[in-house]
Amino acid sequence: MMKMTRLTLLLMLVFLRPGSTSVSAADANAVPANEAAGVPYQVETVKFDWVDAKRDRKVPVKIYYPKEGKGPFPVIIFSHGLGGSRDGYEYLGRYWAGHGYVSVHVQHIGSDSSVWQGVPVDELKQALEKAIVNPQNIRNRPLDVTFAIDQVVKLNQDDPTFKGRLDLDRIGVAGHSFGSFTTLAIAGEVFLAGSVSWADPRVKAAIPMSPSVPRNKDQLDESFSKIKVPCFHMTGTLDDSPVGNTKAADRRLPFDHINGADQFLLTFTGGDHMVFSGRLAGEAAREKDSQFQNLVCLGSTAFWDAYLKDDAKAKEWLAGGGFESALKDDGKFEKKLFSDPVKSKK
């Protein structure tokens, strides 16, 4: 048997997973225990295999939605990390849908599970690194999200399940790892000295998990100057990138350099890159995985409530110390507020 380096083994654990990410002791698909009795909606799922004719590109999605209720419900578009698929991050899709959101999980062909499927172990690292710097993947990811929003508009017009149930004025985007690049790009990050932008003005709030950091750190203010939507950044003190050179300490840089709207930063103490996606079935769960994932669900839903549902109580809870009380000693929560946390349109 070929001897595997520690890095190759790590890459296999990170990316060579079945369709849905799951863990053993800390079940990433479970509803957080402290919320299990209070989920307002039963959740259904549906898959679509959309095709963007303009790019001759397939865009598969899996949608989590409240089974009952007229809505209209705010919409969240979720972008997976390198090597993932539409079936990953199920714990988030189910939790958000259970609390009155429609969560659309996009699969990005070219940086999805096709990157590693059938690839020999000794070629895996090279395949992953090639995919993450491929200009087509970089370009297609935010365009996939914009196309998905276009399709959601059509669903709201004529689909038997979703017609009239989607609130198209309240759209959020979230993503993990490579998906955080997608998220920040859609939110307004600019590239190549401001000459390239994939911002979608229909997006009103964003959650980048393990936020991406531009290579040119001398231009961070310029790169993030166009982001004018609230963001909830999430990372951990051990959140080094399995692919590339991003260090955990750099994950906070987008938070530090975005000044156009309310910004929040959650840093889990001892949290690594896999906290947000879940671990491979059979891999030993870390002691606080389940606890961290519960807090991700709790904090992210409060953020969506505050900025997509204009819930003044949720905003005050985030801004006024409520989330810190729930977090306790499990991490640090930082805020940069540019609006009155108690004001609401309701």
C-alpha positions in Angstrom: 0.0 0.0 0.0 1.3 3.5 -0.9 2.4 5.5 2.1 0.3 8.7 2.5 1.6 11.9 3.9 -0.2 13.6 6.7 -1.3 16.4 4.3 -2.7 13.9 1.8 -4.6 12.0 4.5 -6.0 15.3 5.8 -7.2 16.3 2.3 -8.9 12.9 2.0 -10.7 13.4 5.3 -11.7 16.9 4.3 -12.9 16.3 0.8 -13.5 12.6 0.2 -16.9 12.3 1.8 -20.3 11.0 0.9 -22.9 13.3 -0.4 -24.0 14.8 2.9 -21.5 15.8 5.5 -22.0 14.1 8.7 -20.3 13.3 12.0 -20.5 10.6 14.5 -20.7 11.8 18.1 -21.5 15.4 17.0 -24.2 14.9 14.4 -24.1 17.9 12.0 -27.5 17.0 10.6 -29.2 17.2 14.0 -31.3 20.1 15.2 -29.5 21.8 18.1 -30.7 20.3 21.4 -31.5 23.6 22.9 -33.9 24.4 20.0 -35.3 20.9 19.2 -38.6 21.5 20.9 -39.2 25.0 19.4 -38.7 24.6 15.7 -41.7 26.4 14.1 -41.9 24.5 10.8 -41.6 21.0 9.4 -39.0 20.9 6.6 -39.2 19.4 3.2 -36.5 19.2 0.5 -36.5 19.2 -3.3 -33.7 19.0 -5.9 -33.5 20.7 -9.2 -31.0 20.3 -12.0 -31.0 23.8 -13.5 -29.1 24.7 -16.6 -27.8 28.2 -17.3 -28.2 28.4 -21.1 -26.1 31.5 -21.4 -23.0 29.7 -20.0 -24.1 26.2 -21.1 -23.6 25.2 -17.5 -25.4 22.9 -15.1 -26.3 24.3 -11.7 -27.7 21.6 -9.4 -29.4 22.7 -6.2 -31.1 21.2 -3.2 -33.7 23.4 -1.5 -34.8 23.1 2.1 -38.2 24.9 2.8 -41.0 25.1 5.3 -43.6 22.4 4.5 -46.5 24.6 5.7 -47.2 28.3 5.9 -48.0 30.8 3.2 -44.9 32.9 3.8 -43.5 34.7 2.0 -40.2 33.3 3.4 -36.8 35.0 3.1 -34.4 33.1 0.8 -30.8 32.0 1.6 -28.4 30.9 -1.1 -25.7 28.6 0.3 -22.3 27.9 -1.4 -20.3 24.8 -0.5 -16.5 24.5 0.0 -14.0 23.0 -2.4 -15.0 19.3 -3.1 -18.5 19.6 -1.7 -22.0 19.3 -3.2 -25.5 20.4 -2.8 -26.1 17.6 -0.3 -23.6 19.1 2.2 -24.2 21.3 5.2 -27.6 19.7 5.7 -27.7 20.7 9.4 -27.8 24.4 8.3 -30.4 24.0 5.6 -32.8 22.1 7.8 -32.3 24.5 10.8 -32.9 27.6 8.7 -35.9 26.2 6.9 -37.3 25.1 10.3 -37.2 28.7 11.4 -38.9 30.2 8.4 -36.3 30.4 5.6 -35.9 28.8 2.2 -32.3 27.6 1.9 -31.1 26.9 -1.6 -27.8 24.9 -1.6 -26.0 25.3 -4.9 -23.5 22.8 -6.3 -20.6 24.4 -8.2 -19.6 22.1 -11.0 -15.8 22.1 -11.4 -15.1 22.8 -7.7 -17.5 20.3 -6.4 -17.2 16.5 -5.6 -16.1 15.9 -9.2 -12.7 17.3 -8.2 -11.8 14.2 -6.2 -14.0 11.5 -7.5 -11.9 8.9 -9.3 -8.7 10.7 -8.7 -5.7 8.5 -7.5 -4.6 9.4 -4.0 -1.2 10.5 -5.1 -2.8 13.0 -7.5 -5.4 14.4 -5.1 -3.5 17.3 -3.7 -2.6 18.6 -7.1 -6.2 18.2 -8.3 -7.5 20.2 -5.4 -5.0 23.0 -5.7 -5.6 23.2 -9.5 -9.4 23.5 -8.9 -9.1 26.3 -6.4 -7.0 28.5 -8.6 -8.8 27.7 -11.8 -10.1 31.1 -13.2 -13.3 29.4 -14.6 -14.2 28.1 -11.1 -13.5 31.5 -9.6 -15.7 33.2 -12.1 -18.5 30.6 -12.2 -19.1 30.4 -8.5 -20.6 33.9 -8.0 -22.3 33.6 -11.4 -23.9 30.3 -10.2 -25.4 32.2 -7.2 -26.8 35.0 -9.4 -28.3 32.4 -11.7 -29.8 30.6 -8.7 -31.4 33.8 -7.6 -32.9 34.3 -11.1 -34.3 30.8 -10.9 -35.8 31.5 -7.5 -37.6 34.4 -9.0 -39.1 32.1 -11.6 -40.1 29.6 -8.9 -41.9 32.3 -7.1 -43.8 33.1 -10.3 -45.0 29.7 -11.4 -43.8 26.7 -9.3 -46.7 24.9 -7.6 -44.7 24.5 -4.4 -43.1 27.9 -4.2 -45.4 30.3 -6.0 -45.9 33.4 -3.9 -44.1 31.9 -0.9 -40.7 33.5 -1.5 -39.7 36.9 -0.2 -37.5 38.2 -3.0 -36.8 41.5 -1.2 -35.1 39.5 1.6 -32.3 37.4 0.2 -29.1 36.3 2.0 -26.1 34.4 0.9 -23.8 32.2 3.0 -20.9 29.8 2.3 -18.0 28.0 3.8 -14.3 28.0 2.7 -14.3 28.4 -1.1 -18.0 29.2 -0.5 -17.0 32.2 1.6 -15.1 33.6 -1.4 -18.4 33.2 -3.3 -20.3 34.8 -0.5 -18.0 37.9 -0.2 -17.9 38.2 -4.0 -21.7 38.3 -4.2 -21.8 40.8 -1.3 -19.6 43.2 -3.2 -15.9 42.4 -2.9 -13.9 43.7 -5.9 -11.0 42.1 -7.6 -8.0 43.1 -9.8 -7.8 46.6 -8.4 -11.5 47.1 -8.6 -11.9 46.2 -12.2 -13.9 43.0 -11.5 -17.1 42.7 -9.5 -19.7 40.0 -9.2 -21.9 41.8 -6.7 -25.6 41.1 -6.8 -27.6 44.0 -5.3 -30.5 41.6 -4.5 -28.5 40.2 -1.6 -29.2 42.0 1.7 -27.0 40.1 4.2 -24.2 37.5 4.2 -22.5 34.9 6.3 -19.0 33.9 5.3 -17.7 30.9 7.2 -13.9 30.6 7.2 -13.7 33.9 5.3 -11.5 34.1 2.3 -8.6 36.6 2.3 -7.3 38.2 -0.9 -3.6 37.5 -1.7 -2.8 41.2 -2.0 -3.1 42.3 1.6 -2.0 45.9 0.8 -5.3 46.5 -1.0 -7.8 45.1 1.5 -9.6 48.4 2.1 -10.2 48.8 -1.6 -11.2 45.1 -2.0 -13.9 45.3 0.6 -14.9 49.0 0.2 -18.0 48.1 -1.9 -19.5 45.7 0.6 -22.5 47.6 2.0 -24.5 44.7 3.5 -24.3 43.3 7.1 -22.1 40.2 7.4 -21.6 37.6 10.1 -18.1 36.2 9.8 -17.3 32.9 11.4 -14.0 31.2 12.1 -11.9 29.4 14.7 -8.5 29.8 16.3 -7.4 26.6 14.5 -9.0 27.5 11.2 -5.9 27.1 8.9 -6.8 26.2 5.3 -6.3 22.5 4.3 -5.5 23.8 0.8 -3.5 26.9 0.2 -1.7 29.1 2.8 -4.5 30.9 4.6 -3.8 31.0 8.3 -6.5 31.1 11.0 -5.3 34.6 12.2 -6.0 36.0 8.7 -9.7 34.9 8.6 -10.6 38.1 10.5 -9.3 40.5 7.8 -12.6 40.9 5.9 -14.3 41.8 9.2 -11.6 44.3 9.9 -11.7 46.0 6.5 -15.5 46.1 5.8 -17.0 49.3 7.1 -20.1 49.9 5.0 -22.6 48.0 7.3 -22.9 46.2 10.6 -20.3 43.4 10.9 -20.0 40.6 13.4 -17.1 38.2 13.9 -17.4 34.8 15.8 -14.1 33.1 16.6 -14.5 29.7 18.2 -11.7 28.8 20.7 -10.2 25.6 19.4 -12.5 25.6 16.3 -10.9 24.2 13.1 -11.8 24.3 9.5 -14.2 21.4 9.7 -16.4 22.8 12.5 -18.7 24.3 9.9 -19.1 21.5 7.5 -19.1 18.5 9.7 -16.6 15.6 9.8 -16.4 12.5 7.7 -18.5 9.5 8.9 -16.1 7.3 10.9 -13.8 10.2 11.8 -13.6 10.9 15.5 -15.6 14.0 16.4 -13.9 16.6 18.5 -15.3 17.3 21.9 -17.0 20.6 21.1 -18.1 20.0 17.5 -21.8 19.6 18.5 -21.7 22.6 20.8 -20.0 24.8 18.2 -22.6 23.7 15.5 -25.4 24.5 17.9 -24.0 28.0 18.3 -23.6 28.4 14.5 -27.3 27.6 14.1 -28.3 29.9 16.9 -26.2 32.9 15.9 -26.8 32.6 12.2 -30.5 32.4 12.6 -30.6 35.4 14.9 -28.5 37.3 12.3 -30.9 36.3 9.5 -33.9 37.3 11.7 -32.3 40.7 12.4 -31.3 41.6 8.8 -33.7 39.7 6.6 -36.8 39.8 8.8 -36.1 43.2 10.4 -36.6 41.7 13.8 -35.5 44.3 16.3 -35.3 41.9 19.2 -32.9 39.6 17.3 -30.7 42.6 16.4 -30.6 43.8 19.9 -29.8 40.3 21.2 -26.8 40.1 18.8 -25.6 43.6 19.4 -26.4 43.8 23.1 -24.7 40.8 24.6 -27.2 38.0 24.2 -25.0 35.9 21.9 -22.0 36.4 24.1 -24.0 35.0 27.0 -24.8 31.9 24.9 -21.2 31.6 23.7 -19.7 31.7 27.2 -16.1 30.6 27.1 -16.4 28.8 23.7 -15.1 31.8 21.7 -15.0 35.5 21.1 -17.7 37.6 19.5 -16.8 41.0 18.0 -19.1 43.7 16.5 -18.8 46.8 14.3 -22.1 48.5 14.4 -23.1 51.3 12.0 -26.9 51.2 12.7 -29.1 51.5 15.7 -29.7 47.9 17.0 -33.1 48.7 18.4 -34.6 50.2 15.2 -36.7 48.1 13.0 -39.0 48.5 10.1 -41.7 46.6 11.9 
